[in-house]
Amino acid sequence: GSIVFMISDFIGLHQGWSNQIEIMSRKFDMIGVMVRDKRDNSLEGASGQYVLGNPYTGDDMLVDVKTIKESYARYAREQVSEVEAIFKKVGADFVHLESDKEFVHPIIKLFRLRQQRWR
């Protein structure tokens, strides 16, 4: 059997993407690897106003970070949990990595857990 690694930030996924994961997990041993920058998960340390652009519509919006900091972090946590739950639901493994932290130990931990399951 083959192992398929799906490596992504899992941001901006189209509707129905979880169906594709389910189909792939029936054919392959799947491992979801979420790699995110800390700013994808939190606006910690950010302040002031930013102009944000919507890549899909081209619209711009002026945002004061103070007013959205908590809801942004909550949404990011929910999104990570949702992606992880989808991988687990279809029997696939999942690991969340952050670009400002080391990758080796979480990946080793994942493969040790996989090894224990196969014993």
Sequence and secondary structure as in RCSB ss.txt:
>XXXX:A:sequence
GSIVFMISDFIGLHQGWSNQIEIMSRKFDMIGVMVRDKRDNSLEGASGQYVLGNPYTGDDMLVDVKTIKESYARY
AREQVSEVEAIFKKVGADFVHLESDKEFVHPIIKLFRLRQQRWR
>XXXX:A:secstr
  EEEEEE   S  TTHHHHHHHHHHHSEEEEEEEE HHHH  TT  SEEEEE TTT  EEEEEHHHHHHHHHHH
HHHHHHHHHHHHHHTT EEEEEETTS SHHHHHHHHHHHHHHH 
